[in-house]
């Protein structure tokens, strides 16, 4: 018997997508996670595996501080989630101040904020990590089982919302990250023209001499910044109308 979607997933499916750009959708996504889970704030960033990162939204000043600390210090929950492709759950950041995991970041969080618990979710397109969602809470303790399930399950819908802002994909037509639909069928043209995007990613990889994940992330960042469909940007790269350089924003 299929499990009913949790409050986060339901809230995401109710977001009005008409005319919304990536940043506005990210703001709604962060708000849905905060409203549906026992957390106090959230932030969403793209390109967290690269120096060319982009924070799309932060619900409050504390969420902004957490983002800045992690990227300034080069360690933390969101960077680990991006590197591993798995959720990172920290019931109490105070427990990490004397460990080798993220000693500098943990100490800075304790010193500069009232945050106690951190939860980071990688945002993935297939096997490629394109960003991360950071959640925090001012009281220690893990998320409950049903909250964890909802938190993880909602990421597919969140990614479809972001991609749909540029490709016209409908998140109500839920597709899992392994490429299968809820009714078990394969979606051959999942979200975007993957062959052309993959080809463009390979060309950006060569142009910038970066790993595949960073090349794809730079491609997506450019599409978001220019408010263009990812497939259109990929087409320009393949046709050599667009060449990526290190100094591109």
N, C-alpha and C positions, 0 to 999 in steps of 0.2 A: 504494500500500500504506500503510495507516494506521500511524503511528509509535506504538510502545508508550509508555504514560505513564511519566514520570520518577519518581524516588523521592519527590519532594515530593507529587506528585499521588496516588501510591499510598498514602502515609502519611495524607493527608487523607481518602481514601476509607475508611480503616480506623478512623477515629475513632469511638468509641462516642458516639452523639448522644443516647441515651436520658436524658432528664432534665437535660441540660446546658443552662445558660443562655448568653447571649452572651459573657460574660467568660470562662467556662470554655472555650468553643469557641475564643475568640481565643487563649487560652493554648496550647491544643493546636495551633492553626494556626501560631503563631509557632514552637513547638517543632519542628513538621514541617519548616518552612523551614530552621531551623538544622541539623537532623539531615541533611537532604537536599542542602544546598548547602555550599560552602566559605565559610561565614560564622561569626562568633562570637556574634552576638546579633541579636534582632529585637524590634520593638514594633509594635503595631497601634493606630491611632487613628481615630476617627470625627470628622466635622465639622471637618476641618482647613482648610476654606475659611472658617471662621467663628470668632469669638472664643469661641463656645460649643462648644469642642472637648471630646472625651472620649477619654482613653487607655484602651483596653480591656485591654491586656496589654503587659508588657515583660518580657523574659526575664532581665534582670539590671540592676544599678545603672547600667552604662554606657548601656544602651538607654534608661533613664529620663532620664539626663542629656541625651542627644541630643534626646529629645522636648522636655524643658523648655527647652533652649537655642533650639530652632527656634521654639517658640511665644512665648518671651520676646522673642527678637530679631526675629521676623517675617521670617526668611529661612532657607533651607536646602533640602535635597533633598526632604523630604516636602511642603513648601509648594509647591515648583515642580512636583512630580508632580501635586498636586491641581489647581493652576492650569492645567496644560497637558493633563492627562488622559493623559500618556505616562510610561513609566518614566524615571527619572533615575539614571544610572550614573556614579559618580565613582571611578575606580580609585585616586586618591591625593588626599585632601583637602589635603595639604600644597601641592599645585600651585595651590590656589585662594586661598591666604592673601594673595597680592599681585595678585589680579584683582578686577574689579568685580562678579563673579557673586554671591558671598556673603562679602564680606571679613570682616565682623564675626563671623559664625557660624563660618567656617573657622578664624579665629584663635582663637576660644574653644574649638573642638574640639581643636585642636593643644595649647592651653595646659592644658586640663582633662582630657583623655583620651589614651589610646594609639591611638585609632581612626585608621586610614589610608584604608580604602575604605568608601564608602557606596552603597547601592542602595535606591531608593524606588520602590514600585509603587502606582499608584492603584487603589483598589477602586471598581468602577463598577457601577451598576445601569442597564443601557442606556447612555445618553449622560450620565447624571448621576453625578458623583463623590461618593461617600458617605464616603470615608475613604482611608487610606493604610497600607501596610505598609512599615516601615523595616527595613533589614538593614544590619549593619556588620561589618567585619573589621579585625583589628589589624595585618594585613600588606597592603601595597599590591598593586595589580594587578586586572585585570578578571576577571569570571566567564568560565568557558569556555563555548563555544557551546552544549553540551548543557545546562549549568546555566541559561543564560539562557532557553533554550526551556522548560525545566521550570518555572522561576520565573514566567514570564509565563503559561504554560498553566494553572498551578495556581490562578490567581486566580479563574477561573470557579467552580471547586469550592469555594474559600474563601468566596466570596460566597454560594453556595448553602447552605453550612453555617450561616453566620450568619443568613441569611433563614429557613432551615429551622428554626432554634431557636424561631421565632415563628410560622411559617406551616405547618409540617409538610412542607415540600418535601424530597424525597429527593435528596441530591447524587449518588447513584449514577446518577440519571437525568440525565446531564450535558447542560446547555444552554449554548450559547455566548452571549456578550454581545450578539450581533446578533439574538438571539431564535430561532435555529435549533437543532434538536436534532442529536445526533451522527448520527442516521439520515436527516437532511435535512428532516424535517417541521417545520412551524411549531408552536409551542406557544402557542395563543391566550390562555390564561390564565396567562402566564408568571409563576411564583412567587407573584404576588399579584393582587388585583383592581386592575389598573393604572388603569382609568378613575376609580375612586373615589379612589385615592391621588393621582392627578394633580389631581383636583378639589380635594381637601383641601390639596394643596401650593399650589395657586393661592390658596386662602382664607388660608392661613398667610402667604403672600407679601404679601397685602394687609394682614393684621393686624399684621405686624412691619415692613413696608416694607423687605424684604430681597430679594436676588436669588433666582431659583428654586432654585439649588443649596443655598443656605443654608436656604430654607424647607423643602425636602425633608429636609435634614440635621437640622433641629430636630424635624421630625415623627418621624424615625427615632430620634433620641436620646430623645425622650419615650417611645416604645414600648419601647426597651431599658430605660430607667430604671424604668418601670412593669411591665416583664415582661409586656407585652400584645402580641398580634399587631398588626403594622402596619396591617392591613386594618381591625381593630376601632377603632384610634385614628382612622384616616381617616374611618371611618363616623361617629364622634362629632363630628368637626370639621364634616363636611358637614351633619349634623343640628343643628349649632350647640349641641350639648351640651358642647363643649369649645372654648374660645377661647384662642389663644396670646397671651401678653403677654411683654414684655421681661424681667420678673423671674422667669419660670418656670425651674425647674431642669431 
